[in-house]
Amino acid sequence: MYAKIIRFESKIKNIKEIESLFENSLVPEMRNHNGYEGCYFLQSSSHRGLAITLWEDKDALEASNQNQVFRNLLQSINESLSTEVSFTSYQVSYADHQTSY
């Protein structure tokens, strides 16, 4: 499994607006990609957060990085919300996730 960490920081907008755009725009697009396994959106302050997207394998992760629709949606978020976005990719070497909360 592979993970992409997407960091968001806005000096103007509340992270809840970014989270809403992520949930309503980016997640539906990622669901169309083969190998997409889910995501988490984390908030560390009212203007800073990150998303962890999970991918079945390295090929699926790289395909998501190359997807122009996904890139355009992120660019739109950057422009409309004055948000700085950065990406880092990782191979998941260990995971412990319970299916029920």
C-alpha positions as CSV (number, residue, x, y, z in Angstrom):
1,M,0.0,0.0,0.0
2,Y,1.1,3.6,-0.7
3,A,0.0,6.9,0.8
4,K,0.1,10.4,-0.4
5,I,0.2,13.2,2.2
6,I,-1.4,16.4,1.0
7,R,-0.8,19.4,3.3
8,F,-3.1,22.4,3.3
9,E,-2.5,25.8,4.8
10,S,-4.5,28.9,4.3
11,K,-3.9,32.3,5.8
12,I,-7.4,33.4,4.8
13,K,-9.9,30.6,4.8
14,N,-11.0,28.2,7.5
15,I,-9.8,24.6,7.0
16,K,-13.4,23.4,7.0
17,E,-13.9,25.1,3.6
18,I,-10.9,23.3,2.3
19,E,-12.2,20.0,3.8
20,S,-15.6,20.5,2.1
21,L,-14.0,21.1,-1.3
22,F,-11.8,18.1,-0.8
23,E,-14.7,15.9,0.2
24,N,-17.1,17.1,-2.5
25,S,-14.6,17.5,-5.4
26,L,-11.4,15.5,-5.0
27,V,-12.7,12.4,-3.2
28,P,-15.3,11.7,-5.9
29,E,-12.5,12.0,-8.6
30,M,-10.2,9.7,-6.7
31,R,-12.9,7.1,-6.4
32,N,-12.8,6.9,-10.2
33,H,-9.1,5.8,-10.0
34,N,-8.1,2.1,-10.0
35,G,-6.3,1.3,-6.8
36,Y,-7.8,4.1,-4.6
37,E,-8.3,2.7,-1.1
38,G,-9.6,5.7,0.9
39,C,-8.5,8.8,2.6
40,Y,-8.4,10.7,5.9
41,F,-8.6,14.4,6.4
42,L,-6.9,15.8,9.5
43,Q,-7.2,19.2,11.0
44,S,-4.4,20.7,13.2
45,S,-5.7,24.2,13.5
46,S,-8.5,26.4,12.0
47,H,-6.2,27.1,8.9
48,R,-4.0,24.0,8.6
49,G,-4.7,20.4,7.8
50,L,-3.7,17.4,5.8
51,A,-5.2,14.6,3.8
52,I,-3.8,11.1,3.7
53,T,-4.9,9.2,0.5
54,L,-4.3,5.5,0.3
55,W,-3.4,3.6,-2.9
56,E,-3.2,-0.1,-3.6
57,D,0.3,0.0,-5.1
58,K,2.9,2.4,-6.5
59,D,1.4,2.4,-10.0
60,A,-2.0,3.6,-8.7
61,L,-0.3,6.3,-6.7
62,E,1.7,7.5,-9.6
63,A,-1.4,7.4,-11.9
64,S,-3.2,9.7,-9.4
65,N,-0.3,12.1,-9.5
66,Q,-0.5,12.3,-13.3
67,N,-4.3,12.6,-13.5
68,Q,-5.0,16.1,-15.0
69,V,-8.5,16.3,-13.5
70,F,-7.1,15.8,-10.0
71,R,-4.4,18.3,-10.6
72,N,-6.9,20.9,-12.0
73,L,-9.1,20.4,-8.9
74,L,-6.2,21.0,-6.6
75,Q,-5.2,24.1,-8.6
76,S,-8.7,25.4,-8.3
77,I,-8.6,24.9,-4.5
78,N,-5.3,26.8,-4.4
79,E,-6.7,29.7,-6.3
80,S,-10.1,30.0,-4.8
81,L,-9.1,29.6,-1.2
82,S,-5.6,31.1,-1.2
83,T,-4.2,27.8,0.0
84,E,-0.7,26.5,0.0
85,V,-0.6,22.8,-0.9
86,S,2.3,20.3,-0.8
87,F,2.6,16.6,-1.5
88,T,4.7,13.8,-0.2
89,S,4.4,10.1,-1.1
90,Y,5.2,7.1,1.1
91,Q,5.2,3.4,1.0
92,V,3.1,2.1,3.9
93,S,5.4,-0.3,5.7
94,Y,3.1,-1.0,8.7
95,A,-0.6,-0.3,9.4
96,D,-2.9,-1.1,12.3
97,H,-6.5,0.0,11.6
98,Q,-9.6,-1.4,13.3
99,T,-12.6,-1.5,11.1
100,S,-15.1,-0.6,13.8
101,Y,-15.0,2.4,16.2
